[in-house]
Amino acid sequence: MSAADTIFALSSGAPPSAIAIIRISGPSAFAAAHSLAGRIPAARRPSLAKLYDPIDHALLDEALLLLFPGPNSATGEDLAELHLHGGRAVVRAVERALAAIPRLRPAQAGEFTRRAFLNGRMDLNEAEGLSDLLLAETEHQLRAAANMIGGGFSRAIGGWREELLRISALTEAELDLSDEDDVADQNTNLISDACNRLAEEIHQLLQQPHAEKLRDGLRIVLGGPPNSGKSTLLNALAAREAAIVSDIAGTTRDVIEVPISIEGIPLILTDTAGIRNECGDPVEAMGIARACGAFASADIILWLGPQGEGPNHPAVIEVDTKSDLAADRIKSGDALWVSGKTGAGLAAMVAEILRRARGMLPPTDGFAVNARQRGWLAEAGEALKLAGEADDWLIIAEQLRLARLALDALTGRAHTEDLLDTLFGTFCVGK
């Protein structure tokens, strides 16, 4: 694989469809378009053209042809788009014709976006935002991805880096003028304060909820003894028969997960085996063990058992599912009374779940940082903290250098091929 290659791929959805878009990117992109259309239209203006197979001259399709000269294109290099009729036969025929043209090859997964990164059209954070955008299934996920693609996070990093360069310049000057005591004391305070301020800004960002919670969904685990109404409540929340409901104790023997979205917030509802002390059935015992594991990984637990006897967890919501049977109520106080059968109290319970869930997700107007980003932010913050505490100018200069390297790794100024392979390998072919 070489950046000198010209690549092509279907960049729209799988056919059949109304329109299919094939992108061609690289130094021979315009020549390839000419081979099919017999002419080159004006840049950035759609032109209707008949496409012919360059070998046997058979008509392939009548399509729109667009040319985007580099570096002002999506990939930073010459880019051609063929807007075809979206039939499978049409797409296959055009792809075969392109593959027969010298110096052209099919694109690998994420190769268009990788070229955009290598050519400076986006940084790693924006590329990761694009990946999240393609996978977004809820409005909350969409907003977070759009914030990252918009470059706000990268601009914040750029601001930190500019401040680091300014502090580093003061430090280098201090190394040259270390015999000037009055100046040294003044600059020591300035540098220490600036390092501590930047470290605190990074620390505040690290305290926000992680992007993984938003991408994977918050885990809402339903727990309680047998026949407490867990499966009925899960079905009511999912608005479908996702779990088997029966009066027979021990019906649910395994963890059942149902992903849903409520008001744009991704949730994973988890039904569990009924919790009880006496269990002679080894299969049910395994289900109870898995239920306990689900409690440990839960973000929120809906506890349907006796009040106060639920798992030791920071986010337990006490729920009584017998609101339609006054005589069977087992809870009082601040417990939520709900009927999975009639729907009574369901709206209030959903509102409480959403209230807590919003506090566990990144803010819609902020940045949702992932594990890679958190790692480099933590390294930068730690280096700044050490620089702010140090009284040796050589140590301060070295810690500032390490902080700059961490910020450069965040945006991709410093990167490895393995990192790029991992990131762009998650994209689909044609993106």
N, C-alpha and C positions, 0 to 999 in steps of 0.2 A: 504494500500500500504506500503510495507516494502522493504528496501534494501536487506533483506535476501531472498526475493523471487527470483525465476528464471523466467525471462520473455522471451517472444518470439513475433515476429511480422514479417510481410512481409515488407522488407526494400527497395524494388525496386518498379518500377511503377506498376500500376494496370494491372493485366492480362486481355487479353492474351498478351504475349510478348515472345521473344526468350528465355529469361532466367528470372527466378524469384528467388530472394534471400530472404531467411528467416533467421533472426538472432536470436540466443538464448544467453542470457546473465545472469550470476549469478552462484552461487555455484554448481548448478546441471546441468549446461549447457553440460558438457562433458558426464555426465551420460545419459542425454536425447539423445544426439547424438548416444551414444552406444546402447540405447534402439531401435533406428530405424535402425542403420547400422550394429549392432552386433559386432562392433570393434571400436577401437580408433586409427586413423592414427597418424603419427608424426606431431608435432606442426608446424604450418605455411607452411605445404606442402599440396597442393590440392590432394585429393585422390578420385578416382572413387569408388562409393559405391552404392549398391542396398539398398533401404530403404523399410522396412517392417513395417506394422502396428503391434505394440507390443501386441495387444489384439488378433486379428484373423490371424496375420502373412501374410496378403495379401500384395502383392507387390504394393508399392506406386509410386516409381519412381527410375530411375537410375540417380544419381546426383553426383556432386562434393561436398566433405565434407572438410571443413577447420576448424582447431582449433587454437585459439589464447589464450594462457594462460595469466591470469592476473599477475601482474598489467600492463604488457606491451601490452595492447589491447586498442581498441577504447573506451571502457567503464571503463577500469581500473580493470576489473574482468574477470573471465573465459568467453570466447566468442566463440560460434560455429556458422558457416555459412553453410547453405544448399543451394547450387546453383542448382535449379531445372529446369526442363522444364517449360516454362511459361504458361501452360494452366490453365484455371480456376479450372477445376476438380482436377488437380494435387495439386494446392496450397491449395484448400479447404480440400483435403484428408490429406495432411501433417499437416495442422493446427489442424484438428480434432484429429489426432493421438497425437500431442504434448499436446493438452489440456487434454487428458486422462491420461497423465503421472503425477504422484503425484509430488507436489511441483512446478509445472509449471503453469503459467497463462499468458493470453494475455497482452502485454505491453499497457500502457496508452500513450496518446499523449506526445511526447518529452521525454519519460522516459529513453531512451538510452542516450540521450545527458545530461539529468539531472544526471544520474549516472556517466557520464564522468566528469561532474563538481564536484560532491561530492567526487569523487575519485582522484581529482587533475589532471585530464588529460587536462582540459581547465579551464579558468576562465570565469566570466560572460561576459566580453567584447568579448572574442572569441566565446562564445555561441551565443551572439547576432549577431556577424558577420556571423556565420553559418546560423542563421535564415534569415539574409539578403541575403546570397548567394542562399539559396533555393528559395527565392522569386524574385531574380534578373531577369529582363527581358531585360536589356540593358547592353552594354559593360561598361558604366560608373558605373552602379550599381554593376556589377561584380567586377570591380577593387577595388571599395571602400570596398566591403565585403571581398575580398581576403586580403586587407591590414589589416583589423581588425582580421581576422582569423589567419593571420601570426604572431600575437602577438606583432606587433610594438607598438601599443598603450599601451598594458600592460607592455611592457619593459620600455616605457617612464614613466609610473606611478611608476614602480619599482624603477627607478632612482630617482624620486622625493621622494619616501618614504625613500630610503637610505639617501638622503640628509637631510630629516626631522629628521631621527634618529640621524644623526651626530649633527645637530643643537640642538636637544633635549638633547643630552649628554653634550654639552657645557653649556646649560641652567642649567642642574642639577648640574654641577660642579660650576657654578656661584652661585647657591643657597647655596652650601656648603662653598664657599670661598668669600662670599659677602663682607668681611672686607678688602679684598685686592683691594684698589682703582685703582691702575694702571692696574692690570689684568682685573678688572671690566670694565673700560672704553674701553680697547682693545676688549674684548669679546662682549661688547654691540654693537660696530660697526660691528664686524664680523657677529653676529647673525642678526642684523637689515638688513645688506646688503644681507645676504643669503635669509632671508624671503622675502624681496622685489624682489629679482631676481626670486625666485620660483613663487611668486604671478604674476609677469609679464609674465612668460612663460605660466602659466595657462590662464591668461587674453588673450594672443595672440591666444591661441587655441579656446577660447570661441568666439572670434571675427570672426572665420571662418564660412562660411555658414553651416546651420544645415543639419543633415542627412535626416530629414523629406522631405526636398526639393528634395533630390535625390531619396528617396524611392517613394514618391507620384507623382513626376513630377512637372515641373514648369507650372504655369497656364498662357497661352497666350490667352488673351481675345480680341476678335474682336468687335469693337464698332463703331457706326456711325448712321446717320439718316436712315430712310427706303430707300431701293433701292440704297444703296451706294456700294453694291457688297460684303457684308460680307459673305453671304452663299456661293457665287461663289468662293471667296478666300479660305474659309475653305475647300471646296471640293478639290480645287487645291492643298492645303497643305497636305490634308489627302490622296490624290490620289484616291479618291472614292466619290460616291454620298452620303455623310453623312448627308447633310442638303438639304431641299427642296428649289429650286431656282424658283422664280416667279417675274414677274414685278409688281404684286399687292402689294402695300404698306401694311406692317403689317403681312406678311406671317409668319415670325418667331415671335412666341409669348412667347416662353419659352427659357430658357438657354439650349443649346445643347452642350454636352461635347464629345470630340473625343480624346482618348489617342493615341499618336503616338510616335515614336522614330526616331530622325534624328541624324546620326553620333554618335549613342550610347547615346544620351542625351534624357531622358524621358520628354515629353511635353504633356500637356492637352490643346488642342485647344477648345476654348469656343465661340460659336456663340451666339449672344444676339439679343433681339428685337430692332428694329430701334428706336432711340431716337428722339422724337419730342415733342413740347410743347402742341399742341392741339391734344387731343385724347378723343373721345367720347365713345370709346369701353372699358368697364371695364376690359375685359380680356386682351386687349392689354396694358392697363394701368398697370396691374399686371406684364406683361412681361417686361415693361420698368422699373418697380421697381426692378425686379430681375436682370435686366441688370446692374443697378446702384450698386446692391450688388456684382455682379461679378466683377465690376471695383475695388471695395474696396479690394477684396481678390486676385486680379491679381498680377502676378509677372511682366508681360510685357503686355502693351495694344497696339494693332494695331488700331490706330484711323483713320477711313475712312471718317470722317466728315470734315467740314471746318477747315482749318489749324489754330491751336492754340485754338480751341474751345472744345478740348477733356477734359476728366476728369483731375482733379488735382492729378497727379500721378508721381512718380520719374522716371518711365520707360515707356514713351509713344513714340511710333514710328509712325510718320506721314506717312500715306500710301494713295496714289491716285490710285484707281483701274481702272481708265479710260485712261490708257496709250495708248490704241488702238484707242481712240477717242480724238484727239488733241483738238477739240473744247470744249469738256466737262471737261477738266482738271480744277480742283478747287484748286490746290496747286502749290507751287513753292519752291524755296530755297532748303533746305536739305530734303524735302519729297522724299520718295521712290515711283517711278511710276511703277505700276504693272498692268498686265492684267490677271485676273483670267481665262479669256476665252482662250487667246493665250499662256499664260505662260511667256510672255515677262516680264522681271524684277523680276521674281519669285526667281531665284537663288540668286540675290543680296539681296533680302529681307530675305531669309532664312539665308544667311551668317550673316546678321546683327542681326537676332534673336539669332543665335548660339553664336555670339560674346558676346552678353549681357548675354545669359544664362550661359555660362561658368564661368562668374564672379559671378554668383549667386549660383553655386554649389561648394561643397567641392573639393579641388584639388585631382586629381587622385593619386598623390604620397603622400597624407597626410591622415588625419583621419577624417571620417565623424561621429561626435558624436551625439548621440540621446538625447532626452529630459531627460532620467534618468541620463545619463552620464553628461550632462550639469549641472544638479542640484547639483550633488556631486562635480563636478569641481568648481562650483561657491562657494559652502560652503568651500571647501579647500582654494580657493583663498582668500575669505574674512577673514578666520581665519589667514592665513599667513600675510595678510595686517595689521590686528589688532596686530599681534605679532610683526611685524616690526615697528609699531608706539608706542608700549607700552614701559614704562620705569620701570614697576614693574615685577620682575622676576617670581612671581607666576602667573601673568596674561599671560606673555609670554609662560610659561610652559603649561598653560591650553589651550591657543590658538593653540599651536603646537600639543597638544593631539587631539584637535578637528579636526585639519587638517589631522592628521594620520587616524582618524576614517573615515573621508570622503573618503580618498584614499582607505582604506580597503573596504568600501562599494562599491566603483567603481569596484573593481576586484572580490568582493564576499567573501573576508575574513570575513566580517561581513554581514550577510544576514538574511532575515526572510523567513519562509515557504510561506507566502503569495506572496512575491516577486518571489520566484522560481515557484510557481504555475502559476503566471501570465505569466512569461517568457516562461517556457517550455510548457505551455498549447497552445502556438501559433504554436508549431511544429506539424508535421503530426505524426501519429502512425507509429512506425518503425524507427524513427529518434531520 
